């Protein structure tokens, strides 16, 4: 194993979650601070009379009173899980969410998509699987250009062109399976011959202070906000250089079994560090340049360094990375469920993080610098 240590720095806001959300029954807002608390611990700690008053409020559909009781108890530090700073717009929108969110047609539902955390250690986790997935995509893209025949491309293209909304996900996944096995030269049922099986990436961890809650906005190519009526999306995300503050960083260990991938008995292709770094940077730099060129409102700001430091790796990770950063050149396709048609190229919109200075920044760009 050839292991290298990298320092990961978010260049733009990053949200890597597990699909988990919290609601106002699990958090309260004080000023521009979100305080997440444990409602189960609060109820368990109440005496019988207080617990009965809480139950009566719920039975009477007095959800406002039930929430108020939780929020009052959440002032006690023993019930608090963590605190997170909030952007001004997110704090204003989430501070007064109605208890019955089914009636909140023009207001936020109060859900906040959270990051992966180690609550016992008080740390935010940067999953190594997200880093490995981004590296894998770039490597598959590079090897597809080298190893896929015209017949292979035609078979994959047929799977992509034929898929529709119903049953489409299965066909798309099948296309990706064919693409990977052809590009990496191994059989799907023989994963021990997958040349990227020897790629191992550790998790990283960041302090709670590295997180902020902000609103996600959607803008079309002309830069106009294209937010669906009645829907507001708020996420925990990592602070970044785009915030013009000292960004958080953490160490990530990446091990590459170079000697294993060169084993002649397996017939695998050599994937050394030089190859991995070059192909990752080629792939994601091209994606970044195409995105900035396609969406004029992203121009004029240097989200990514003009020149990367020697040995550094540029990646895009997490939610809102957009499908073109997760797909292979000339063999990519998405699906617009509303318009019932495929998405090609860069698509027609971007999901962006609204910063306090009014700037909407792209999600997901990180830089790994060799330590």
Secondary structure, DSSP 8 states (H G I E B T S, - for coil): -EEEEEEEEESS-B----S-EE-TTTEEEETTEEEEE-HHHHHHHS-HHHHHHHHHHHHTT-HHHHHHHHHHHTTSGGGEEEEEEE-HHHHHHHTT--S-GGG-TTS----EE---EETTTTEEEE-HHHHHHHHHHHHHHHHHHHH--HHHHHHHHHHHHH--TTTHHHHHHHHHHHHHHHHHT--TT-GGG-GGGGEEE--EEEEGGGEEEEEEEEEETTS-B---TT--EEEEEE--GGGTS---EEEEEEEE-HHHHT-TTTT-----HHHHHHHHHHHHHHHHHHHHHH-GGGTTS-SS-SS--TT-EEEE-STT--GGGGSBTTB--EEETTTTEEE-TT-SEEEEEE-TTS-EEES-EEEEEE-
